[in-house]
């Protein structure tokens, strides 16, 4: 649904470029708003700008909610630096206030360096794909290794049957392809940053986390 509606929206925006000046629109800091203000009265254009701003605000809130929840979940299981503080839950609001504030401050600090914005955006996209493909890879590989957990037609609500392996392979190859594309020039900063983060996480796991992190704790 998002792909179809998004495609239609992009067509409309492309057809509505003021004067057909693609270069000017592409070089504008806010191309969508440039198209809107070039075709509508200022009142209606302002309304659309407010709608866009509201949508971005809600997306930001959703991201902070998700990020704070994940930080708290890892901290609860002692899988984060400073877990003792990050896993605290506000008695007044019932929310992981420390995790939310820490995650929000980190997001703000990343904007101090202008080049970091594009890098963080690309890295977030790549790592989101990697998070999606990790269980797909395990579900494809574990049956062949005959170890670990994996889904089977007998224990799942629905199954692609004999097509399952093929779809898994396509998904894995697609993520590998898109990860490379997002790190190609002029996004070299993404590649080096991801390598630095990977090395840092590996060192943190090797030297510290593996000695105390045993996985999700059972609920009492």
Secondary structure in CASP SS format (residue, H / E / C, confidence):
PFRMAT SS
TARGET T0000
AUTHOR 0000-0000-0000
METHOD secondary structure of the structure
MODEL  1
X C 1.00
X H 1.00
X H 1.00
X H 1.00
X H 1.00
X H 1.00
X H 1.00
X H 1.00
X H 1.00
X H 1.00
X H 1.00
X H 1.00
X H 1.00
X H 1.00
X H 1.00
X C 1.00
X C 1.00
X H 1.00
X H 1.00
X H 1.00
X C 1.00
X H 1.00
X H 1.00
X H 1.00
X H 1.00
X H 1.00
X H 1.00
X C 1.00
X C 1.00
X C 1.00
X H 1.00
X H 1.00
X H 1.00
X H 1.00
X H 1.00
X H 1.00
X H 1.00
X H 1.00
X H 1.00
X C 1.00
X C 1.00
X H 1.00
X H 1.00
X H 1.00
X H 1.00
X H 1.00
X H 1.00
X H 1.00
X H 1.00
X H 1.00
X H 1.00
X H 1.00
X H 1.00
X H 1.00
X H 1.00
X H 1.00
X H 1.00
X H 1.00
X H 1.00
X H 1.00
X H 1.00
X H 1.00
X H 1.00
X H 1.00
X H 1.00
X H 1.00
X H 1.00
X H 1.00
X H 1.00
X H 1.00
X H 1.00
X H 1.00
X H 1.00
X H 1.00
X H 1.00
X H 1.00
X C 1.00
X C 1.00
X C 1.00
X C 1.00
X C 1.00
X C 1.00
X H 1.00
X H 1.00
X H 1.00
X H 1.00
X C 1.00
X C 1.00
X C 1.00
X C 1.00
X C 1.00
X C 1.00
X C 1.00
X C 1.00
X C 1.00
X C 1.00
X H 1.00
X H 1.00
X H 1.00
X H 1.00
X H 1.00
X H 1.00
X H 1.00
X H 1.00
X H 1.00
X H 1.00
X H 1.00
X H 1.00
X H 1.00
X H 1.00
X C 1.00
X C 1.00
X C 1.00
X H 1.00
X H 1.00
X H 1.00
X H 1.00
X H 1.00
X H 1.00
X H 1.00
X H 1.00
X H 1.00
X H 1.00
X H 1.00
X H 1.00
X H 1.00
X H 1.00
X H 1.00
X H 1.00
X H 1.00
X H 1.00
X H 1.00
X H 1.00
X H 1.00
X H 1.00
X H 1.00
X H 1.00
X H 1.00
X H 1.00
X H 1.00
X H 1.00
X H 1.00
X H 1.00
X H 1.00
X H 1.00
X C 1.00
X C 1.00
X C 1.00
X C 1.00
X C 1.00
X C 1.00
X C 1.00
X H 1.00
X H 1.00
X H 1.00
X C 1.00
X C 1.00
X C 1.00
X C 1.00
X C 1.00
X H 1.00
X H 1.00
X H 1.00
X H 1.00
X H 1.00
X H 1.00
X H 1.00
X H 1.00
X H 1.00
X H 1.00
X H 1.00
X H 1.00
X H 1.00
X H 1.00
X H 1.00
X H 1.00
X H 1.00
X H 1.00
X H 1.00
X H 1.00
X H 1.00
X H 1.00
X C 1.00
X C 1.00
X C 1.00
X C 1.00
X C 1.00
X H 1.00
X H 1.00
X H 1.00
X H 1.00
X H 1.00
X H 1.00
X H 1.00
X H 1.00
X H 1.00
X H 1.00
X H 1.00
X H 1.00
X H 1.00
X H 1.00
X H 1.00
X H 1.00
X H 1.00
X H 1.00
X H 1.00
X H 1.00
X C 1.00
X H 1.00
X H 1.00
X H 1.00
X C 1.00
X C 1.00
X C 1.00
X C 1.00
X C 1.00
X C 1.00
X C 1.00
X C 1.00
X C 1.00
END
